[in-house]
Amino acid sequence: MGGADPTPLPSDSMTAPSSGPLVAVVDDDQGILRSLEYLLESADYRVRVFAFGTALLQSGYLSEIECVISDVDMPGMDGFELLRSIHDARPGLPTIVITGYPETVKRLPLLGGSHPRVFTKPFAGQELLTAVGDALRSSIE
């Protein structure tokens, strides 16, 4: 998994693109990426997946993305560094953090006066979908 290509992964379902908001998922675990991609697409979100934070930042999609879901513990740029970079480039962009290590939440940076929503693996897919919807609605207000 650590040697994954840092470019966006091709989506098998891109032949029938969704029409909803664009959500980016960043995780070095290919299984998590695929699972979240399918979950989000099933709820009519457009999805871009990235194996590394730097891949998202270099992709050219950041200006189009409406929500970011990121793992915390990744090789190279970790999720905290990614969130700081995203906040610098796009203050107010909704972010959701996923982690397999609940103790890492203590290090979560305060961005724009608030903390991103945090999910500890494993988590319920419907709860994540609700959080994405809530984050998108709150960003419009």
Backbone bond lengths (Angstrom), bond angles and torsions (degrees), N, CA, C in turn:
res aa  C-N    CA-C-N  psi(-1)  N-CA   C-N-CA  omega(-1)  CA-C   N-CA-C  phi
1 M - - - 1.430 - - 1.511 112.21 -
2 G 1.309 119.16 -36.28 1.446 121.85 -177.64 1.514 112.93 -65.82
3 G 1.336 119.14 -19.75 1.445 121.20 -178.21 1.514 112.93 -97.68
4 A 1.317 117.14 19.88 1.464 121.11 -177.53 1.524 110.70 -65.41
5 D 1.302 115.09 150.27 1.457 122.39 177.48 1.527 108.99 -65.71
6 P 1.336 119.79 129.83 1.451 121.69 -175.57 1.532 114.21 -77.24
7 T 1.300 118.72 5.14 1.463 120.40 -179.93 1.523 109.91 -87.83
8 P 1.346 116.96 161.78 1.455 117.77 176.93 1.520 109.67 -57.07
9 L 1.305 115.44 142.87 1.451 120.27 179.93 1.516 109.48 -84.16
10 P 1.327 118.65 140.84 1.450 119.60 179.45 1.512 110.25 -66.69
11 S 1.312 115.83 142.62 1.451 120.29 179.25 1.515 108.88 -98.61
12 D 1.333 116.11 128.39 1.455 120.64 179.69 1.520 111.91 -66.17
13 S 1.324 116.93 -24.51 1.455 120.31 -174.70 1.525 113.03 -97.08
14 M 1.301 118.80 12.98 1.459 120.84 -176.46 1.525 112.65 -70.74
15 T 1.320 118.85 -6.71 1.456 119.95 177.30 1.520 111.33 -70.94
16 A 1.336 118.15 -25.74 1.458 122.58 176.62 1.526 107.24 -126.23
17 P 1.349 117.22 77.67 1.455 120.49 -173.35 1.526 112.18 -64.96
18 S 1.318 114.85 145.34 1.449 121.39 174.84 1.521 108.77 -73.85
19 S 1.308 115.41 163.57 1.458 119.41 -178.50 1.515 112.61 -109.03
20 G 1.327 117.52 -0.29 1.457 121.37 -175.74 1.513 113.04 -80.11
21 P 1.334 115.25 -173.30 1.467 121.31 179.27 1.528 111.65 -59.56
22 L 1.329 115.54 152.70 1.460 121.77 -179.93 1.527 109.92 -88.72
23 V 1.329 115.72 121.69 1.460 123.01 -179.62 1.520 108.32 -116.57
24 A 1.336 116.40 132.60 1.469 121.37 175.46 1.518 108.81 -101.30
25 V 1.327 115.77 138.43 1.460 122.19 175.64 1.520 107.23 -120.24
26 V 1.340 115.96 128.52 1.454 121.51 -179.52 1.518 108.61 -123.10
27 D 1.328 116.10 117.87 1.465 121.35 178.83 1.523 107.88 -161.87
28 D 1.325 116.91 140.81 1.462 119.48 179.25 1.520 112.31 -82.96
29 D 1.324 117.97 -4.54 1.458 122.69 178.16 1.531 108.91 -93.54
30 Q 1.332 116.52 110.55 1.465 121.13 -176.80 1.529 112.46 -59.14
31 G 1.329 117.44 -34.62 1.460 121.00 178.94 1.519 111.83 -64.70
32 I 1.319 116.55 -42.48 1.468 120.97 177.31 1.524 109.85 -65.19
33 L 1.337 116.59 -43.74 1.465 119.81 178.88 1.526 111.18 -56.40
34 R 1.308 116.13 -50.08 1.475 120.26 -178.43 1.524 111.49 -63.96
35 S 1.332 116.94 -44.28 1.462 120.32 -179.79 1.524 111.62 -60.54
36 L 1.335 116.39 -46.10 1.463 119.38 -179.74 1.521 111.72 -69.49
37 E 1.328 116.31 -35.15 1.462 119.51 176.52 1.534 110.09 -59.64
38 Y 1.317 117.35 -49.15 1.466 121.21 -179.44 1.521 111.60 -65.44
39 L 1.329 117.13 -41.43 1.463 121.07 178.86 1.531 110.72 -59.88
40 L 1.320 116.27 -50.04 1.464 120.64 -177.67 1.528 111.72 -66.52
41 E 1.330 116.83 -40.73 1.467 119.53 177.89 1.525 111.21 -64.49
42 S 1.336 117.33 -33.03 1.462 120.33 178.73 1.529 111.04 -65.84
43 A 1.328 116.87 -21.40 1.465 122.16 177.77 1.531 110.88 -99.12
44 D 1.327 117.40 15.12 1.461 125.20 175.74 1.526 114.98 71.23
45 Y 1.341 116.75 25.46 1.457 119.97 171.70 1.524 108.85 -88.95
46 R 1.327 115.86 148.17 1.460 120.49 167.78 1.517 105.54 -84.43
47 V 1.333 117.38 140.95 1.463 120.29 -171.76 1.524 110.61 -132.84
48 R 1.318 115.82 138.21 1.460 123.20 169.09 1.527 105.99 -123.84
49 V 1.320 116.71 131.71 1.456 121.12 -179.58 1.527 109.88 -113.31
50 F 1.333 114.21 144.50 1.465 121.12 -177.71 1.518 108.85 -137.46
51 A 1.325 116.39 136.91 1.457 121.55 -179.64 1.527 112.47 -81.86
52 F 1.333 117.55 -15.48 1.459 122.52 -178.39 1.517 109.66 -144.54
53 G 1.340 116.24 150.19 1.459 120.94 177.51 1.516 112.94 -60.53
54 T 1.330 116.32 -39.84 1.468 119.07 -179.56 1.529 110.97 -63.40
55 A 1.324 116.70 -31.23 1.469 119.60 179.07 1.525 110.60 -64.47
56 L 1.314 116.90 -40.45 1.466 119.93 176.22 1.520 110.53 -63.32
57 L 1.321 117.05 -48.78 1.462 120.77 -176.87 1.525 112.49 -62.68
58 Q 1.331 117.41 -31.16 1.461 121.61 -178.56 1.528 113.39 -93.00
59 S 1.319 117.05 -2.62 1.470 121.26 -172.21 1.527 114.93 -75.67
60 G 1.310 117.41 -23.85 1.458 119.77 -174.15 1.521 112.75 87.80
61 Y 1.320 118.31 -2.78 1.464 122.07 -179.34 1.521 113.61 -88.55
62 L 1.308 119.23 -13.74 1.462 121.18 -171.05 1.529 112.40 -55.90
63 S 1.310 117.67 -35.94 1.470 119.54 -179.42 1.525 112.52 -71.11
64 E 1.337 117.66 -20.05 1.462 121.72 -178.37 1.527 113.19 -96.57
65 I 1.318 116.97 -20.89 1.463 121.74 -173.95 1.519 109.99 -70.66
66 E 1.336 115.26 139.61 1.461 120.89 -178.33 1.517 113.04 -107.57
67 C 1.336 117.48 -11.61 1.468 122.54 176.86 1.526 107.83 -161.59
68 V 1.337 116.33 143.62 1.464 121.60 177.60 1.526 108.98 -121.40
69 I 1.319 115.13 131.49 1.457 122.40 172.03 1.523 105.76 -113.42
70 S 1.333 116.59 121.43 1.464 119.57 -175.95 1.517 112.38 -133.51
71 D 1.323 114.64 139.84 1.452 121.55 168.74 1.523 107.44 -69.93
72 V 1.326 116.80 159.83 1.454 121.12 177.72 1.520 110.60 -93.05
73 D 1.319 116.85 -52.70 1.461 121.39 -172.72 1.520 110.86 -90.90
74 M 1.338 114.55 98.28 1.466 121.49 179.00 1.513 108.27 -134.77
75 P 1.321 117.01 154.18 1.472 119.16 176.81 1.527 110.30 -68.79
76 G 1.311 115.08 152.77 1.461 119.20 -179.30 1.523 109.25 74.52
77 M 1.302 116.39 -125.08 1.462 121.75 178.44 1.528 109.36 -71.71
78 D 1.339 116.71 117.92 1.462 117.97 179.37 1.534 109.75 -81.41
79 G 1.317 115.65 174.63 1.449 120.52 -176.37 1.517 113.77 -61.92
80 F 1.342 117.52 -33.13 1.459 120.21 178.96 1.521 111.13 -66.49
81 E 1.322 116.52 -44.53 1.460 120.32 177.27 1.525 110.32 -61.83
82 L 1.321 116.25 -41.59 1.453 120.78 178.55 1.525 110.63 -60.65
83 L 1.330 117.52 -46.18 1.462 120.44 179.74 1.526 111.57 -60.79
84 R 1.329 117.09 -40.96 1.473 119.54 177.84 1.530 110.54 -63.21
85 S 1.323 117.20 -43.34 1.470 120.44 179.02 1.522 111.18 -64.06
86 I 1.325 116.66 -42.03 1.466 120.48 178.27 1.522 110.02 -63.04
87 H 1.325 116.75 -44.84 1.461 120.24 -179.16 1.530 111.21 -63.18
88 D 1.335 116.80 -37.66 1.468 119.75 177.27 1.521 111.44 -63.47
89 A 1.332 116.39 -40.60 1.469 121.24 -177.60 1.526 112.61 -82.17
90 R 1.325 116.92 -36.29 1.468 122.46 -175.00 1.522 110.65 -138.38
91 P 1.332 118.30 72.15 1.471 119.57 179.61 1.534 109.73 -55.75
92 G 1.304 115.53 136.78 1.457 119.72 178.26 1.518 115.26 89.02
93 L 1.343 117.85 -7.09 1.463 119.94 177.64 1.525 107.96 -64.59
94 P 1.331 118.24 124.85 1.465 120.37 -178.89 1.528 111.54 -61.70
95 T 1.325 115.37 132.81 1.459 121.09 178.71 1.526 109.77 -130.81
96 I 1.312 114.57 143.99 1.460 122.73 177.19 1.518 106.60 -128.94
97 V 1.323 116.02 134.23 1.458 121.78 -177.31 1.527 109.03 -108.90
98 I 1.343 114.95 137.09 1.460 120.49 172.77 1.519 108.58 -120.93
99 T 1.319 115.90 141.96 1.459 119.60 -178.67 1.521 110.84 -150.97
100 G 1.293 115.45 148.48 1.458 121.72 173.64 1.521 110.93 -92.31
101 Y 1.329 116.85 -3.03 1.459 121.96 -175.57 1.521 109.55 -126.92
102 P 1.329 118.15 93.41 1.470 121.09 -175.51 1.529 113.94 -57.04
103 E 1.328 118.01 -27.85 1.464 119.91 -179.09 1.529 112.29 -66.58
104 T 1.325 117.96 -20.82 1.470 119.80 179.43 1.520 112.04 -70.88
105 V 1.330 117.49 -17.73 1.458 120.93 -179.56 1.525 110.83 -61.97
106 K 1.322 117.19 -26.96 1.469 120.72 178.92 1.526 111.61 -61.11
107 R 1.333 116.94 -25.06 1.469 120.91 -179.20 1.521 112.45 -91.53
108 L 1.319 117.43 1.80 1.458 122.11 -174.79 1.526 110.97 -60.93
109 P 1.323 117.80 124.94 1.461 120.00 -178.21 1.523 111.64 -72.81
110 L 1.318 115.77 149.47 1.449 122.63 173.07 1.524 106.97 -84.60
111 L 1.318 116.94 119.87 1.470 120.89 -176.52 1.519 109.74 -117.72
112 G 1.317 116.42 118.53 1.448 119.79 178.37 1.517 112.73 60.37
113 G 1.327 116.72 31.24 1.450 120.53 177.86 1.516 115.19 84.46
114 S 1.327 117.91 3.62 1.463 119.05 179.75 1.527 110.73 -144.19
115 H 1.313 114.80 160.41 1.456 121.16 175.54 1.520 109.11 -97.21
116 P 1.321 117.64 145.66 1.461 119.13 173.01 1.532 109.83 -68.87
117 R 1.311 116.05 158.87 1.467 121.28 174.96 1.523 107.90 -67.87
118 V 1.333 118.23 140.66 1.458 122.76 -175.96 1.525 109.83 -121.11
119 F 1.332 115.60 134.23 1.461 122.99 174.07 1.512 108.57 -121.43
120 T 1.324 115.76 133.57 1.456 121.26 175.93 1.524 108.28 -98.49
121 K 1.342 115.55 128.98 1.465 120.90 178.46 1.521 109.53 -69.69
122 P 1.286 119.63 138.62 1.465 127.27 -6.11 1.526 110.74 -79.44
123 F 1.319 116.10 154.72 1.459 121.04 179.59 1.523 108.45 -137.96
124 A 1.314 115.58 162.71 1.463 121.09 -178.93 1.526 109.49 -81.27
125 G 1.311 115.82 131.29 1.456 121.00 -179.34 1.517 112.78 -57.68
126 Q 1.330 116.82 -41.10 1.467 119.50 -178.73 1.529 111.30 -63.72
127 E 1.335 117.04 -35.56 1.466 120.17 177.48 1.525 110.89 -64.52
128 L 1.328 116.76 -39.63 1.456 120.08 177.53 1.520 110.47 -65.62
129 L 1.325 117.78 -43.82 1.467 120.60 178.30 1.531 110.87 -60.13
130 T 1.309 116.58 -40.80 1.469 120.23 177.48 1.520 110.52 -62.52
131 A 1.334 116.91 -43.22 1.465 121.10 179.64 1.524 111.13 -63.79
132 V 1.327 117.65 -40.32 1.470 120.91 177.65 1.528 109.62 -62.42
133 G 1.330 116.32 -47.82 1.464 119.87 178.53 1.518 111.94 -59.47
134 D 1.321 117.15 -44.72 1.475 121.38 178.19 1.530 111.12 -61.76
135 A 1.328 116.38 -43.65 1.465 120.88 -179.59 1.530 110.89 -63.03
136 L 1.311 116.66 -41.77 1.468 119.86 179.34 1.519 111.06 -66.69
137 R 1.321 117.30 -42.10 1.475 120.64 178.43 1.516 111.00 -63.79
138 S 1.330 117.51 -42.29 1.464 120.03 -177.81 1.531 111.58 -69.82
139 S 1.314 117.61 -25.72 1.466 119.62 178.85 1.525 111.67 -75.10
140 I 1.323 116.64 -21.85 1.465 121.04 179.12 1.523 110.52 -80.12
141 E 1.323 116.23 -31.67 1.474 120.79 -176.44 1.503 112.75 -68.68
